[in-house]
Amino acid sequence: MAGRPETLEPFIRSVALGVPVGAPGDGYPWDLPVVDALRTGELDLHPGVTYLVGENGSGKSTLLEAIAVAAGMNPEGGSSNFSFSTRESHSPLGDGLRLTRGGRRPWTDFFLRAESLFTAATYLEDLPGAPMSSYGGRSLHEQSHGESFLAVLIDRFGPNGLYLLDEPEAALSPQNCLACLARIHDLVTDGSQLVIATHSPIVLAYPDAIIYECNVDGLRAIEYDEAEPVRLMRGFLADPGRYLTQLFGD
């Protein structure tokens, strides 16, 4: 399979907890198992695609947001040039992360959050000039949530970029999850690095990626077939009746 040239370095090699701005017992986010894992070891990132998977509340989106903040991006979404803020709701974890960077610097970056894309779209439209020219030339508000999400992926994202995606499947149909996967491959082939938090077995399927499971024990690298979204979806599709009986009873 065609992919990233082996000579390209990652923009971010690893993530660790640096400045001790919080300690266990200080509450969220310092009590999350994923944060404890970063106290004792580094999280190595793939030069192409790194995935974070785990149940709701496991800390994967908190960690992704913190990486975005540590890399200089807007915590509510957008690039390092975005400066909007609707509510100071992000955790202080980003201030305590240490990023070990590679020898290259990204040409561009973007933190894409399905939940805050509407706000980012409004911010863009209020900018002077023609800001939508980098997003397909059409207002993101004049498209469906999924269409606008794909417009950012296809028209805004480009070669040699650092991209963080938080649960992109929330905006996408299964068919468009496949389109997202194809776009990920284009970006990796063109020298980009991505970190993606997801529940989608489709989005998770990029070959040779690193997959980290966030759970009560912290962080561990797993194979695609071990990931809970994959195992659960395969089990359900193989025998939905068994699952429905368990859910609904006799």
Contacts in CASP RR format, 6 or more apart in sequence:
PFRMAT RR
TARGET T0000
AUTHOR 0000-0000-0000
METHOD contacts of the structure
MODEL  1
MAGRPETLEPFIRSVALGVPVGAPGDGYPWDLPVVDALRTGELDLHPGVT
YLVGENGSGKSTLLEAIAVAAGMNPEGGSSNFSFSTRESHSPLGDGLRLT
RGGRRPWTDFFLRAESLFTAATYLEDLPGAPMSSYGGRSLHEQSHGESFL
AVLIDRFGPNGLYLLDEPEAALSPQNCLACLARIHDLVTDGSQLVIATHS
PIVLAYPDAIIYECNVDGLRAIEYDEAEPVRLMRGFLADPGRYLTQLFGD
1 207 0 8 1.000
2 189 0 8 1.000
3 185 0 8 1.000
3 188 0 8 1.000
3 189 0 8 1.000
4 47 0 8 1.000
4 48 0 8 1.000
4 188 0 8 1.000
4 189 0 8 1.000
4 191 0 8 1.000
5 191 0 8 1.000
8 47 0 8 1.000
8 104 0 8 1.000
8 191 0 8 1.000
9 47 0 8 1.000
9 102 0 8 1.000
9 103 0 8 1.000
9 104 0 8 1.000
10 45 0 8 1.000
10 46 0 8 1.000
10 47 0 8 1.000
10 48 0 8 1.000
10 102 0 8 1.000
10 104 0 8 1.000
10 193 0 8 1.000
11 101 0 8 1.000
11 102 0 8 1.000
11 104 0 8 1.000
11 105 0 8 1.000
11 106 0 8 1.000
11 161 0 8 1.000
11 162 0 8 1.000
11 193 0 8 1.000
12 45 0 8 1.000
12 67 0 8 1.000
12 71 0 8 1.000
12 99 0 8 1.000
12 100 0 8 1.000
12 101 0 8 1.000
12 102 0 8 1.000
12 162 0 8 1.000
12 193 0 8 1.000
13 44 0 8 1.000
13 45 0 8 1.000
13 100 0 8 1.000
13 101 0 8 1.000
13 102 0 8 1.000
14 42 0 8 1.000
14 43 0 8 1.000
14 44 0 8 1.000
14 45 0 8 1.000
14 99 0 8 1.000
14 100 0 8 1.000
15 38 0 8 1.000
15 42 0 8 1.000
15 43 0 8 1.000
15 45 0 8 1.000
15 63 0 8 1.000
15 67 0 8 1.000
15 70 0 8 1.000
15 97 0 8 1.000
15 98 0 8 1.000
15 99 0 8 1.000
15 100 0 8 1.000
16 38 0 8 1.000
16 41 0 8 1.000
16 42 0 8 1.000
16 43 0 8 1.000
16 97 0 8 1.000
16 98 0 8 1.000
16 100 0 8 1.000
17 35 0 8 1.000
17 38 0 8 1.000
17 39 0 8 1.000
17 96 0 8 1.000
17 97 0 8 1.000
17 98 0 8 1.000
18 96 0 8 1.000
18 97 0 8 1.000
18 98 0 8 1.000
19 95 0 8 1.000
19 96 0 8 1.000
19 98 0 8 1.000
20 96 0 8 1.000
21 92 0 8 1.000
21 95 0 8 1.000
21 96 0 8 1.000
22 30 0 8 1.000
22 92 0 8 1.000
22 96 0 8 1.000
23 30 0 8 1.000
24 30 0 8 1.000
24 31 0 8 1.000
24 36 0 8 1.000
25 31 0 8 1.000
28 91 0 8 1.000
29 35 0 8 1.000
29 59 0 8 1.000
29 62 0 8 1.000
29 66 0 8 1.000
29 91 0 8 1.000
29 92 0 8 1.000
29 93 0 8 1.000
30 93 0 8 1.000
32 58 0 8 1.000
32 59 0 8 1.000
32 62 0 8 1.000
33 58 0 8 1.000
33 214 0 8 1.000
33 215 0 8 1.000
33 216 0 8 1.000
33 217 0 8 1.000
33 218 0 8 1.000
33 219 0 8 1.000
34 58 0 8 1.000
34 59 0 8 1.000
34 60 0 8 1.000
34 62 0 8 1.000
34 63 0 8 1.000
34 214 0 8 1.000
34 218 0 8 1.000
34 219 0 8 1.000
35 63 0 8 1.000
35 93 0 8 1.000
36 218 0 8 1.000
37 43 0 8 1.000
37 218 0 8 1.000
37 219 0 8 1.000
38 97 0 8 1.000
38 219 0 8 1.000
42 100 0 8 1.000
43 212 0 8 1.000
43 219 0 8 1.000
44 210 0 8 1.000
45 193 0 8 1.000
45 195 0 8 1.000
45 210 0 8 1.000
46 193 0 8 1.000
46 208 0 8 1.000
46 209 0 8 1.000
46 210 0 8 1.000
47 193 0 8 1.000
48 188 0 8 1.000
48 191 0 8 1.000
48 192 0 8 1.000
48 193 0 8 1.000
48 194 0 8 1.000
48 209 0 8 1.000
49 184 0 8 1.000
49 188 0 8 1.000
49 193 0 8 1.000
49 194 0 8 1.000
49 195 0 8 1.000
49 196 0 8 1.000
49 206 0 8 1.000
49 209 0 8 1.000
49 210 0 8 1.000
50 194 0 8 1.000
50 195 0 8 1.000
50 196 0 8 1.000
50 209 0 8 1.000
50 210 0 8 1.000
50 211 0 8 1.000
50 212 0 8 1.000
51 195 0 8 1.000
51 196 0 8 1.000
51 197 0 8 1.000
51 198 0 8 1.000
51 204 0 8 1.000
51 206 0 8 1.000
51 209 0 8 1.000
51 210 0 8 1.000
51 211 0 8 1.000
51 212 0 8 1.000
52 60 0 8 1.000
52 63 0 8 1.000
52 64 0 8 1.000
52 195 0 8 1.000
52 196 0 8 1.000
52 197 0 8 1.000
52 198 0 8 1.000
52 212 0 8 1.000
52 214 0 8 1.000
53 60 0 8 1.000
53 197 0 8 1.000
53 198 0 8 1.000
53 199 0 8 1.000
53 204 0 8 1.000
53 211 0 8 1.000
53 212 0 8 1.000
53 213 0 8 1.000
53 214 0 8 1.000
53 222 0 8 1.000
53 227 0 8 1.000
53 228 0 8 1.000
53 229 0 8 1.000
54 60 0 8 1.000
54 199 0 8 1.000
54 213 0 8 1.000
54 214 0 8 1.000
54 215 0 8 1.000
54 228 0 8 1.000
55 215 0 8 1.000
55 228 0 8 1.000
58 214 0 8 1.000
58 215 0 8 1.000
59 214 0 8 1.000
60 197 0 8 1.000
60 214 0 8 1.000
61 166 0 8 1.000
61 167 0 8 1.000
61 197 0 8 1.000
62 91 0 8 1.000
62 93 0 8 1.000
63 93 0 8 1.000
63 197 0 8 1.000
63 214 0 8 1.000
64 164 0 8 1.000
64 166 0 8 1.000
64 195 0 8 1.000
64 197 0 8 1.000
65 75 0 8 1.000
65 90 0 8 1.000
65 91 0 8 1.000
65 93 0 8 1.000
65 94 0 8 1.000
65 111 0 8 1.000
65 166 0 8 1.000
66 91 0 8 1.000
66 93 0 8 1.000
66 94 0 8 1.000
66 96 0 8 1.000
66 97 0 8 1.000
67 94 0 8 1.000
67 97 0 8 1.000
67 99 0 8 1.000
67 164 0 8 1.000
67 195 0 8 1.000
68 74 0 8 1.000
68 75 0 8 1.000
68 77 0 8 1.000
68 111 0 8 1.000
68 164 0 8 1.000
69 75 0 8 1.000
69 90 0 8 1.000
69 93 0 8 1.000
69 94 0 8 1.000
69 95 0 8 1.000
69 97 0 8 1.000
70 94 0 8 1.000
70 95 0 8 1.000
70 96 0 8 1.000
70 97 0 8 1.000
70 98 0 8 1.000
70 99 0 8 1.000
71 80 0 8 1.000
71 99 0 8 1.000
71 109 0 8 1.000
71 162 0 8 1.000
71 164 0 8 1.000
72 80 0 8 1.000
72 109 0 8 1.000
73 79 0 8 1.000
73 80 0 8 1.000
73 82 0 8 1.000
73 109 0 8 1.000
73 110 0 8 1.000
73 111 0 8 1.000
73 164 0 8 1.000
74 80 0 8 1.000
74 82 0 8 1.000
74 83 0 8 1.000
74 84 0 8 1.000
74 85 0 8 1.000
74 111 0 8 1.000
75 90 0 8 1.000
75 111 0 8 1.000
76 82 0 8 1.000
76 84 0 8 1.000
76 85 0 8 1.000
76 86 0 8 1.000
76 90 0 8 1.000
76 113 0 8 1.000
76 116 0 8 1.000
76 119 0 8 1.000
76 120 0 8 1.000
77 110 0 8 1.000
77 111 0 8 1.000
77 112 0 8 1.000
77 113 0 8 1.000
77 116 0 8 1.000
77 120 0 8 1.000
78 110 0 8 1.000
78 111 0 8 1.000
78 112 0 8 1.000
78 120 0 8 1.000
79 108 0 8 1.000
79 109 0 8 1.000
79 110 0 8 1.000
79 111 0 8 1.000
80 109 0 8 1.000
82 120 0 8 1.000
82 123 0 8 1.000
84 119 0 8 1.000
84 120 0 8 1.000
84 123 0 8 1.000
86 116 0 8 1.000
86 119 0 8 1.000
104 160 0 8 1.000
106 160 0 8 1.000
106 161 0 8 1.000
106 162 0 8 1.000
106 192 0 8 1.000
106 193 0 8 1.000
107 158 0 8 1.000
107 159 0 8 1.000
107 160 0 8 1.000
107 161 0 8 1.000
108 157 0 8 1.000
108 158 0 8 1.000
108 160 0 8 1.000
108 161 0 8 1.000
108 162 0 8 1.000
109 161 0 8 1.000
109 162 0 8 1.000
109 163 0 8 1.000
110 152 0 8 1.000
110 156 0 8 1.000
110 157 0 8 1.000
110 161 0 8 1.000
110 162 0 8 1.000
110 163 0 8 1.000
110 164 0 8 1.000
111 163 0 8 1.000
111 164 0 8 1.000
111 166 0 8 1.000
112 149 0 8 1.000
112 152 0 8 1.000
112 153 0 8 1.000
112 163 0 8 1.000
112 164 0 8 1.000
112 165 0 8 1.000
112 166 0 8 1.000
112 168 0 8 1.000
113 120 0 8 1.000
113 166 0 8 1.000
114 145 0 8 1.000
114 149 0 8 1.000
114 166 0 8 1.000
114 167 0 8 1.000
114 168 0 8 1.000
114 170 0 8 1.000
114 171 0 8 1.000
115 166 0 8 1.000
115 167 0 8 1.000
115 170 0 8 1.000
117 140 0 8 1.000
117 145 0 8 1.000
117 148 0 8 1.000
117 149 0 8 1.000
117 152 0 8 1.000
117 171 0 8 1.000
118 141 0 8 1.000
118 145 0 8 1.000
120 140 0 8 1.000
121 139 0 8 1.000
121 140 0 8 1.000
121 141 0 8 1.000
121 148 0 8 1.000
122 141 0 8 1.000
124 131 0 8 1.000
124 132 0 8 1.000
124 135 0 8 1.000
124 140 0 8 1.000
125 131 0 8 1.000
125 132 0 8 1.000
125 139 0 8 1.000
125 141 0 8 1.000
130 137 0 8 1.000
132 138 0 8 1.000
132 139 0 8 1.000
132 140 0 8 1.000
134 155 0 8 1.000
134 156 0 8 1.000
135 151 0 8 1.000
135 152 0 8 1.000
135 155 0 8 1.000
135 156 0 8 1.000
136 151 0 8 1.000
136 155 0 8 1.000
137 155 0 8 1.000
138 151 0 8 1.000
140 148 0 8 1.000
140 151 0 8 1.000
140 152 0 8 1.000
141 148 0 8 1.000
143 151 0 8 1.000
145 171 0 8 1.000
146 171 0 8 1.000
146 172 0 8 1.000
146 173 0 8 1.000
146 176 0 8 1.000
148 171 0 8 1.000
149 168 0 8 1.000
149 171 0 8 1.000
149 172 0 8 1.000
149 176 0 8 1.000
150 172 0 8 1.000
150 176 0 8 1.000
150 179 0 8 1.000
150 180 0 8 1.000
150 183 0 8 1.000
153 168 0 8 1.000
153 180 0 8 1.000
153 183 0 8 1.000
154 183 0 8 1.000
157 163 0 8 1.000
157 183 0 8 1.000
157 187 0 8 1.000
157 192 0 8 1.000
158 187 0 8 1.000
158 190 0 8 1.000
158 192 0 8 1.000
159 187 0 8 1.000
159 190 0 8 1.000
159 191 0 8 1.000
159 192 0 8 1.000
160 190 0 8 1.000
160 191 0 8 1.000
160 192 0 8 1.000
161 187 0 8 1.000
161 191 0 8 1.000
161 192 0 8 1.000
161 193 0 8 1.000
162 192 0 8 1.000
162 193 0 8 1.000
162 194 0 8 1.000
163 187 0 8 1.000
163 192 0 8 1.000
163 193 0 8 1.000
163 194 0 8 1.000
163 195 0 8 1.000
164 194 0 8 1.000
164 195 0 8 1.000
164 196 0 8 1.000
165 194 0 8 1.000
165 195 0 8 1.000
165 196 0 8 1.000
165 197 0 8 1.000
165 198 0 8 1.000
166 197 0 8 1.000
167 197 0 8 1.000
167 198 0 8 1.000
167 199 0 8 1.000
168 177 0 8 1.000
168 180 0 8 1.000
168 196 0 8 1.000
168 198 0 8 1.000
168 200 0 8 1.000
168 203 0 8 1.000
169 177 0 8 1.000
169 180 0 8 1.000
169 198 0 8 1.000
169 199 0 8 1.000
169 200 0 8 1.000
169 202 0 8 1.000
169 203 0 8 1.000
172 179 0 8 1.000
172 180 0 8 1.000
174 202 0 8 1.000
177 200 0 8 1.000
177 202 0 8 1.000
177 203 0 8 1.000
178 202 0 8 1.000
180 202 0 8 1.000
180 203 0 8 1.000
181 202 0 8 1.000
181 203 0 8 1.000
181 205 0 8 1.000
181 206 0 8 1.000
184 194 0 8 1.000
184 196 0 8 1.000
184 206 0 8 1.000
185 206 0 8 1.000
187 194 0 8 1.000
188 194 0 8 1.000
188 206 0 8 1.000
196 203 0 8 1.000
198 204 0 8 1.000
198 229 0 8 1.000
199 229 0 8 1.000
200 229 0 8 1.000
201 227 0 8 1.000
201 229 0 8 1.000
201 230 0 8 1.000
201 233 0 8 1.000
201 234 0 8 1.000
204 211 0 8 1.000
204 224 0 8 1.000
204 227 0 8 1.000
204 229 0 8 1.000
204 230 0 8 1.000
205 224 0 8 1.000
210 221 0 8 1.000
211 221 0 8 1.000
211 222 0 8 1.000
211 223 0 8 1.000
211 224 0 8 1.000
211 227 0 8 1.000
212 219 0 8 1.000
212 220 0 8 1.000
212 221 0 8 1.000
212 222 0 8 1.000
213 219 0 8 1.000
213 220 0 8 1.000
213 221 0 8 1.000
213 222 0 8 1.000
213 226 0 8 1.000
213 227 0 8 1.000
213 228 0 8 1.000
224 230 0 8 1.000
225 231 0 8 1.000
235 243 0 8 1.000
236 243 0 8 1.000
END
